[in-house]
Amino acid sequence: GGRHGILAVTSKRDLCAVVQKAQVSATGQNGKARNTTNTLATPCPKAPKLSRARALAGGRVTLTAKAPAAGRITASGASGRLQTVKRKVRKGQTVRLTLKITRATARRLAQGKKLTERASVRFTAHSGAGRAARSGVVRLRG
């Protein structure tokens, strides 16, 4: 493969979703044949380390995440109760992200409802190859 290689991905599927394997069939000059299955390397980034997910008063949520490489970290809530935050990061950088609640969520918290939210942190490498994610559950409070 590579930039000018003879192998190319023509599918629209995500290369990072599953392990990529190739079946190889080779015949030597002596006539012996060998069939193997090889695991292919992909340019998929590792997931960021989510070390802390904590709810603060006023419905805010703080997430502490460590980037595996240079790129962008995006934090958001799974059900749309938290606003999305994006930040550029360097390799190995630990960042604290504060997510604010939406107006509709603030109204529900003001009514005394208890809400649980799954906050996720996604990482996209600077090269743009693939995405990886981690998530944690937090209990929102007014």
Disulfide bonds with the S-S distance in Angstrom:
Cys16-Cys44 1.99
